[in-house]
Amino acid sequence: MSALALGFADQVTNAQQIFGAVMNAFACPGSLQPLPSDLDPPRPLSPELAAIALALADHEAPIWIDARLAAEPAVAEFLRFHTGATIVSRPEEAAFALVADPERSLPVERFALGTAEYPDRSTTLVFAVSDLSEAEGWRLTGPGIPGSRIFLASPWPRGLADIVRANRTLFPRGLDVLLAAPDCVVGLPRTTRLVEEI
């Protein structure tokens, strides 16, 4: 039996750094925010997905993991041990959904969208991607974006454009999205609008 992978070297400091990066990403949608992580989690869980989960999830915030992550039992064990969170099999029960295979993501309606009374009771989707760029891609508008901002993720998560468009109809319900690449993260809160493809 292999040893359990280590969590944050400094739980408080590291968690605060990651939390700050995520908050900045949501405050400035579509902008690349530094996301340092020296974690070495069990594959295929990326260091960035692991860092976000360890900083944000806890015993009151269940986690759903996609099929690629679920295929490696050490991933669920790592997340349970270091966060105290329950790993749920139904995505609509999750506070956070970790997606290692963004090209096979589930449709919007499979996740918790919140309610009119409690719109915050929704799932935050966290996609692992290989690259994030502000040089080309999709034009975004909304709160936190002066004018507009151009953004692209590679690979582009399946259904991401549908999620952003659906949020406009669902608001204040909806899904908040994080995209995590090596050393950086982008946030797309439910207030962000997708204008056009560049």
C-alpha beads as a LAMMPS data file, in Angstrom:
LAMMPS data file: protein, C-alpha beads

198 atoms
197 bonds

1 atom types
1 bond types

-500.0 500.0 xlo xhi
-500.0 500.0 ylo yhi
-500.0 500.0 zlo zhi

Masses

1 110.0

Atoms # bond

1 1 1 0.000 0.000 0.000
2 1 1 1.489 3.355 -1.022
3 1 1 1.887 6.197 1.454
4 1 1 -0.697 8.969 1.438
5 1 1 0.526 12.039 -0.453
6 1 1 1.252 15.050 1.720
7 1 1 -0.969 18.114 1.936
8 1 1 0.091 21.738 2.371
9 1 1 3.494 22.256 3.991
10 1 1 2.037 25.214 5.921
11 1 1 -1.707 24.667 6.162
12 1 1 -2.708 28.193 7.171
13 1 1 -0.355 30.171 4.929
14 1 1 -0.762 27.968 1.858
15 1 1 -4.551 27.796 2.173
16 1 1 -4.727 31.592 2.519
17 1 1 -2.592 32.028 -0.612
18 1 1 -4.818 29.752 -2.676
19 1 1 -8.011 31.260 -1.266
20 1 1 -6.719 34.729 -2.153
21 1 1 -5.896 33.637 -5.700
22 1 1 -9.396 32.202 -6.163
23 1 1 -11.063 35.340 -4.779
24 1 1 -8.964 37.513 -7.110
25 1 1 -9.904 35.258 -10.030
26 1 1 -13.613 35.727 -9.307
27 1 1 -13.197 39.468 -8.708
28 1 1 -11.461 39.912 -12.093
29 1 1 -13.156 37.341 -14.368
30 1 1 -11.113 36.028 -17.267
31 1 1 -7.817 37.315 -15.863
32 1 1 -4.925 34.968 -15.129
33 1 1 -4.127 34.853 -11.425
34 1 1 -0.965 33.226 -10.030
35 1 1 -1.704 29.927 -8.291
36 1 1 1.464 28.540 -6.729
37 1 1 1.274 24.924 -5.622
38 1 1 4.034 22.604 -4.477
39 1 1 1.627 19.741 -3.844
40 1 1 2.331 16.332 -5.357
41 1 1 -1.096 14.658 -5.268
42 1 1 -1.904 11.242 -6.713
43 1 1 -2.372 11.410 -10.470
44 1 1 -4.414 12.316 -12.420
45 1 1 -5.297 14.962 -9.799
46 1 1 -3.290 18.032 -10.769
47 1 1 -1.432 20.103 -8.142
48 1 1 -3.726 23.036 -8.951
49 1 1 -6.988 21.100 -8.526
50 1 1 -5.602 19.642 -5.316
51 1 1 -4.616 23.060 -3.965
52 1 1 -8.043 24.555 -4.677
53 1 1 -9.804 21.599 -3.047
54 1 1 -7.582 21.684 0.043
55 1 1 -8.083 25.436 0.443
56 1 1 -11.855 25.562 -0.108
57 1 1 -13.488 22.224 0.714
58 1 1 -14.276 20.936 4.185
59 1 1 -16.679 18.617 5.995
60 1 1 -19.595 20.902 5.062
61 1 1 -18.635 21.173 1.378
62 1 1 -18.920 17.828 -0.444
63 1 1 -16.746 17.106 -3.476
64 1 1 -17.673 15.316 -6.698
65 1 1 -14.860 13.983 -8.891
66 1 1 -15.154 13.040 -12.554
67 1 1 -14.642 9.545 -13.952
68 1 1 -10.952 10.093 -14.679
69 1 1 -10.256 11.028 -11.057
70 1 1 -12.596 8.403 -9.626
71 1 1 -10.716 5.678 -11.499
72 1 1 -7.770 6.201 -9.136
73 1 1 -8.862 5.388 -5.546
74 1 1 -5.891 7.274 -4.103
75 1 1 -7.414 10.547 -5.332
76 1 1 -10.576 10.225 -3.237
77 1 1 -8.521 9.035 -0.264
78 1 1 -6.207 12.053 -0.572
79 1 1 -9.112 14.504 -0.783
80 1 1 -11.048 12.958 2.101
81 1 1 -8.013 12.914 4.378
82 1 1 -6.798 16.450 3.704
83 1 1 -10.167 18.254 3.474
84 1 1 -12.544 16.241 5.649
85 1 1 -15.038 16.506 2.789
86 1 1 -17.380 13.750 1.693
87 1 1 -16.800 12.467 -1.848
88 1 1 -20.270 12.217 -3.382
89 1 1 -21.326 10.154 -6.395
90 1 1 -24.117 12.528 -7.473
91 1 1 -22.819 15.807 -8.947
92 1 1 -25.930 17.712 -7.869
93 1 1 -24.968 17.056 -4.224
94 1 1 -21.527 18.637 -4.558
95 1 1 -20.334 22.047 -3.423
96 1 1 -17.254 21.530 -5.613
97 1 1 -16.882 19.433 -8.763
98 1 1 -13.320 18.567 -9.787
99 1 1 -12.959 17.808 -13.490
100 1 1 -9.674 16.357 -14.746
101 1 1 -11.084 15.546 -18.196
102 1 1 -12.675 18.840 -19.316
103 1 1 -13.587 17.539 -22.756
104 1 1 -15.991 15.048 -21.124
105 1 1 -17.705 17.351 -18.647
106 1 1 -21.337 16.778 -17.695
107 1 1 -24.172 19.092 -18.829
108 1 1 -25.179 22.116 -16.746
109 1 1 -28.329 20.563 -15.343
110 1 1 -26.433 17.698 -13.677
111 1 1 -24.983 20.078 -11.073
112 1 1 -26.593 22.009 -8.214
113 1 1 -27.773 25.374 -9.545
114 1 1 -28.922 26.827 -6.225
115 1 1 -32.436 27.987 -5.449
116 1 1 -34.167 31.365 -5.582
117 1 1 -33.939 31.549 -1.779
118 1 1 -30.379 30.172 -1.564
119 1 1 -28.563 30.800 -4.850
120 1 1 -25.237 30.139 -3.138
121 1 1 -26.172 26.475 -2.690
122 1 1 -24.762 25.641 -6.083
123 1 1 -21.798 23.698 -7.389
124 1 1 -18.520 25.418 -8.182
125 1 1 -16.958 23.675 -11.181
126 1 1 -13.165 23.383 -11.137
127 1 1 -11.642 22.320 -14.456
128 1 1 -8.038 21.231 -14.959
129 1 1 -6.707 22.616 -18.246
130 1 1 -3.247 22.591 -19.781
131 1 1 -3.105 26.259 -20.781
132 1 1 -4.823 29.595 -20.169
133 1 1 -4.383 32.665 -22.346
134 1 1 -5.589 36.266 -22.521
135 1 1 -4.303 36.710 -26.073
136 1 1 -7.146 35.133 -28.045
137 1 1 -10.371 33.210 -27.667
138 1 1 -13.667 34.432 -26.210
139 1 1 -14.690 37.982 -25.350
140 1 1 -16.142 38.339 -21.869
141 1 1 -18.064 41.157 -20.195
142 1 1 -19.617 41.690 -16.795
143 1 1 -18.822 42.948 -13.300
144 1 1 -15.084 43.085 -12.613
145 1 1 -14.243 43.422 -16.319
146 1 1 -13.404 46.941 -17.552
147 1 1 -15.000 47.014 -20.997
148 1 1 -14.313 43.467 -22.118
149 1 1 -11.640 40.820 -21.692
150 1 1 -10.379 38.109 -24.050
151 1 1 -9.817 34.655 -22.655
152 1 1 -9.069 31.127 -23.883
153 1 1 -8.581 27.770 -22.182
154 1 1 -6.976 24.732 -23.762
155 1 1 -8.500 22.258 -23.908
156 1 1 -11.795 24.151 -23.951
157 1 1 -14.111 22.434 -21.425
158 1 1 -17.100 20.767 -22.989
159 1 1 -20.227 22.819 -22.416
160 1 1 -18.409 25.817 -20.909
161 1 1 -20.028 28.289 -23.295
162 1 1 -23.412 26.712 -22.486
163 1 1 -22.755 27.176 -18.760
164 1 1 -21.907 30.857 -19.153
165 1 1 -24.954 31.439 -21.347
166 1 1 -27.252 29.487 -19.021
167 1 1 -26.091 31.580 -16.070
168 1 1 -27.600 34.643 -17.713
169 1 1 -31.045 33.016 -17.715
170 1 1 -30.700 31.376 -14.312
171 1 1 -29.281 34.333 -12.369
172 1 1 -29.102 34.682 -9.373
173 1 1 -28.909 30.894 -9.574
174 1 1 -26.172 29.325 -11.655
175 1 1 -22.697 27.835 -11.662
176 1 1 -19.407 29.516 -10.816
177 1 1 -16.402 28.172 -12.718
178 1 1 -12.670 27.958 -12.050
179 1 1 -10.149 26.876 -14.666
180 1 1 -6.795 25.815 -13.273
181 1 1 -3.665 25.448 -15.391
182 1 1 -0.070 25.000 -14.191
183 1 1 0.682 27.944 -11.868
184 1 1 -2.448 29.994 -12.664
185 1 1 -6.228 30.102 -12.349
186 1 1 -9.087 31.925 -14.090
187 1 1 -12.495 32.543 -12.564
188 1 1 -15.813 32.839 -14.377
189 1 1 -18.469 33.780 -11.814
190 1 1 -22.112 33.441 -12.786
191 1 1 -22.277 37.201 -13.495
192 1 1 -19.843 36.872 -16.427
193 1 1 -21.252 37.122 -19.948
194 1 1 -19.852 35.499 -23.078
195 1 1 -20.088 38.009 -25.921
196 1 1 -18.410 36.397 -28.915
197 1 1 -15.666 34.125 -30.148
198 1 1 -12.593 35.956 -31.450

Bonds

1 1 1 2
2 1 2 3
3 1 3 4
4 1 4 5
5 1 5 6
6 1 6 7
7 1 7 8
8 1 8 9
9 1 9 10
10 1 10 11
11 1 11 12
12 1 12 13
13 1 13 14
14 1 14 15
15 1 15 16
16 1 16 17
17 1 17 18
18 1 18 19
19 1 19 20
20 1 20 21
21 1 21 22
22 1 22 23
23 1 23 24
24 1 24 25
25 1 25 26
26 1 26 27
27 1 27 28
28 1 28 29
29 1 29 30
30 1 30 31
31 1 31 32
32 1 32 33
33 1 33 34
34 1 34 35
35 1 35 36
36 1 36 37
37 1 37 38
38 1 38 39
39 1 39 40
40 1 40 41
41 1 41 42
42 1 42 43
43 1 43 44
44 1 44 45
45 1 45 46
46 1 46 47
47 1 47 48
48 1 48 49
49 1 49 50
50 1 50 51
51 1 51 52
52 1 52 53
53 1 53 54
54 1 54 55
55 1 55 56
56 1 56 57
57 1 57 58
58 1 58 59
59 1 59 60
60 1 60 61
61 1 61 62
62 1 62 63
63 1 63 64
64 1 64 65
65 1 65 66
66 1 66 67
67 1 67 68
68 1 68 69
69 1 69 70
70 1 70 71
71 1 71 72
72 1 72 73
73 1 73 74
74 1 74 75
75 1 75 76
76 1 76 77
77 1 77 78
78 1 78 79
79 1 79 80
80 1 80 81
81 1 81 82
82 1 82 83
83 1 83 84
84 1 84 85
85 1 85 86
86 1 86 87
87 1 87 88
88 1 88 89
89 1 89 90
90 1 90 91
91 1 91 92
92 1 92 93
93 1 93 94
94 1 94 95
95 1 95 96
96 1 96 97
97 1 97 98
98 1 98 99
99 1 99 100
100 1 100 101
101 1 101 102
102 1 102 103
103 1 103 104
104 1 104 105
105 1 105 106
106 1 106 107
107 1 107 108
108 1 108 109
109 1 109 110
110 1 110 111
111 1 111 112
112 1 112 113
113 1 113 114
114 1 114 115
115 1 115 116
116 1 116 117
117 1 117 118
118 1 118 119
119 1 119 120
120 1 120 121
121 1 121 122
122 1 122 123
123 1 123 124
124 1 124 125
125 1 125 126
126 1 126 127
127 1 127 128
128 1 128 129
129 1 129 130
130 1 130 131
131 1 131 132
132 1 132 133
133 1 133 134
134 1 134 135
135 1 135 136
136 1 136 137
137 1 137 138
138 1 138 139
139 1 139 140
140 1 140 141
141 1 141 142
142 1 142 143
143 1 143 144
144 1 144 145
145 1 145 146
146 1 146 147
147 1 147 148
148 1 148 149
149 1 149 150
150 1 150 151
151 1 151 152
152 1 152 153
153 1 153 154
154 1 154 155
155 1 155 156
156 1 156 157
157 1 157 158
158 1 158 159
159 1 159 160
160 1 160 161
161 1 161 162
162 1 162 163
163 1 163 164
164 1 164 165
165 1 165 166
166 1 166 167
167 1 167 168
168 1 168 169
169 1 169 170
170 1 170 171
171 1 171 172
172 1 172 173
173 1 173 174
174 1 174 175
175 1 175 176
176 1 176 177
177 1 177 178
178 1 178 179
179 1 179 180
180 1 180 181
181 1 181 182
182 1 182 183
183 1 183 184
184 1 184 185
185 1 185 186
186 1 186 187
187 1 187 188
188 1 188 189
189 1 189 190
190 1 190 191
191 1 191 192
192 1 192 193
193 1 193 194
194 1 194 195
195 1 195 196
196 1 196 197
197 1 197 198
